[in-house]
Amino acid sequence: QVHVGQSGGGLVQAGGSLSLSCVASETPSPGAMAWFRQAPGKEREFVAFILWSGGSTRYADSVKGRFTISRDIDKNTGYLQMNSLKPEDTAAYYCAVSRYSNIWLIHRDPLKYDYWGQGAQVTVSS
């Protein structure tokens, strides 16, 4: 059982920046860590992904160039830096961990992640 804890988020004006952190109780390797978000009345959607071994990343088109996912292997911690935030980025953001070695192939599907953080609200005002 991997325990996942999140921190960060908050309220910011459009164009501003926020960051999120996610700590796993065990290394996600050979799997990965990802960020998803869910706005009220909408389905949970993929935001960003990082393969724990090697650090390869993937982003949703809607955040590409504005968000950066990274990780600190020694601390079992992942980060999501969010810049140039827009009102449409407003959502609850969730960290997810999978220890599945082939998660790379199916990384956008939230059902393939076994461990989730508690969520953090990000609100962007216009």
Beta strands, then each sheet from edge to edge (+ up, - down):
strand 1: 4-8
strand 2: 10-13
strand 3: 18-24
strand 4: 32-38
strand 5: 45-51
strand 6: 57-59
strand 7: 67-72
strand 8: 77-82
strand 9: 91-98
strand 10: 115-116
strand 11: 120-125
sheet 1: 1+ 3- 8+ 7-
sheet 2: 2+ 11+ 9- 4+ 5- 6+
sheet 3: 2+ 11+ 9- 10+
end
